[in-house]
């Protein structure tokens, strides 16, 4: 996409953070997505963060009904959606009120003045109008009668009622922002053309308002210059913008194709995991079988049945759903069948904060079942690498014949980032243990000497008839066994099987300092925040600070303790009350291990992390 | 299912090497043997047969069958079996469950599998008691029934499995006494033939915790007089003398005697198991005298997996995506050089 031809003065920036906020019906998610997609296609690195309320349409104008979408674009590597914003677009007073604290002093706020009515100000609990009372003196406020201008622009288009007209005002805002950052509206116009093929009046209206906003900004003297964020230096290749949940779904599609197996999904809708279901149900053309089940338990149970019958079976959920799946997951572990359970973590406990992010299901994932029932636990760490970890979850479960729990979280699941497209040819091979005897004696619990994986004889194969079940089984035949020594043996074999996965997963390699004073430890979806904070400090000249990130949580990588030993102090940073820190303490004694925890339903901010690390380095 | 059968089997081919561990005198033995005898008649290959069970006395069943089998978790067998069937449509999939397993802890899966009409066969061992946990009342126990957990009498009104199932849109419902193995085998064969979910309620006597619960209808001495074994297209006549029958009186079923009050055989209702309207089937299910057995409802309807397959094939035929690569590179992609 080309730069817009312009002779205006333009200021070059390395990176910029923009946040669009408004009512949950104002189309802020669409506006933000369009801006980030356009920027990505221009060549910027990007990271995005949608932040929306649990209510579908919260009462208009209310503080808790504010929906926001933040996008961070850069000519440099971008690993987080950013903390403080350079530009806030506030479609109403409630949006301004709830987001003002994030705007860098001296930076820009665009507001739709038409929405600053007495009623809306009251709903936002403003006693005086912030546009008039001087409280925004530290910011550059651009006041625009967006609703009026939008309606004016649309007055000649037939077939639009007032409501539809007003609804396009988000495009006015987007048009302005496109102009400010030297972006062409072309991509968004194409988007509307494709999306509303059958409704030309909608396409026309949105195009018109988008262009009106764009030209309005151009003629407006309030914006002195435009900004340029040049393309980022990224690895050459073909890219697309991908959301974490879609990347997860696609990772499984790739694994199914590579392994030559059919993919089965049993799932029950739950925020923020449902998008994986929405994505996979589209792909019947790849032979995907998907069942929206009657509940979480049926979701996993149907997947267990499909796995027994020879499919690559998965189930997707979030925290409370994982609790419901616990017993069935224990069964899958006991009968040693392949199964991937995806838990897109959200704020807990109980119903918790469904639309907010958290990492508080780690211990549930590791230990949330009755009896001794270890499973493999892995975690993705960026929206794009959800693809890789979904793929590896499938690979591990098929090769080790035991369930894998894949943890992502609301932050990376809903966040989007550029993904350098991977094809199945580039991915590692996937073996499986599907078994057919050639007449030799066999038993369902004969094991592979390296992995301890059992054989997988599937129904429909002559001579392979056998029974499995949740009762303890004889170590060879799989028949029910109450023999005390057998139970102990089987318990230990199941544990050893998980432990041996260590031989098949990568070791950790600390970045920045390889040894020294402070090791920053993270796992899962916090990679972007932690990496960028340590990087900043490193660039500021701090030496002796290293960073290591865990994607494999059970078992832990083989060299974990060796790496921990290289640092005087270790800080484990998590969006929970210290669950991974507990795990590390349990496994490894004698380290000076401190915690940095945040439990606000929000990701770590760069500032708070750096402050903590600096304090620890004193 | 219509498989080409390579081998001739006898019931012995379906016996596993595991010692059967039910209590002596339990009807479960009858059900097991009836199944082992029915299977060779079904025209299915042994390797295509899968038994999935939940938890309870009945659910040990798969261990005793030399087929594929899974002893699952409490109440979830219909969901597990749904996954098996969706993964491989060619299998003959059986769910073995009890009254507690299917209607208490597994009630949700039970109604939804019936609603979807997955091509599964469900054998419900109804003994109106919890056996494996040693004698608590179940969702089919009678009001007033004294059990370990209702020492002064059960205060929870029971489900009638057939009524619940038909309410959940069951297309096939049969009921059979636990002491009539020949008829039971015949019904199992019919279940296998039926495309969609078939449900058989077996009135299964538990000799330990609820002995004689069904004697009133199933005891050999009274059976002919108290039980009506219905057959599609035949008049609903019962009795040792074959002189009793059912007629409709207003909105109620009534038992009449042929030869009395001018009633002739021609007046007796003819059983229509294939009527879509479930009203009469529900009335037959609810009747306590006579206890109606046999195939009460058998209404053909497209099974769930067929609907799914048809849709998937259509999607496949119209899709431009043949490999994941086609999908990954479609739409808004861009080059970085």
Interface residues (C-beta under 8 A of the other chain):
Chain A: X37 X40 X41 X43 X187 X231 X234 X235 X236 X237 X238 X239 X240 X241 X250 X253 X254 X257 X262 X264 X266 X283 X284 X285 X286 X287 X289 X291 X293 X294 X295 X297 X298 X301 X302 X303 X304 X305 X306 X307 X308 X309 X310 X311 X313 X327 X328 X331 X335 X420 X421 X422 X423 X424 X458 X459 X460 X461 X462 X463 X464 X465 X466 X467 X468 X469 X470 X471 X479 X480
Chain B: X16 X18 X45 X46 X47 X48 X50 X52 X55 X62 X63 X65 X66 X67 X68 X69 X70 X71 X72 X73 X74 X76 X79 X80 X81 X82 X83 X84 X85 X86 X87 X88 X90 X91 X108 X109 X112 X308 X311 X312 X315 X316 X319 X321 X322 X323 X324 X325 X327 X328 X329 X331 X332 X333 X334 X335 X336 X337
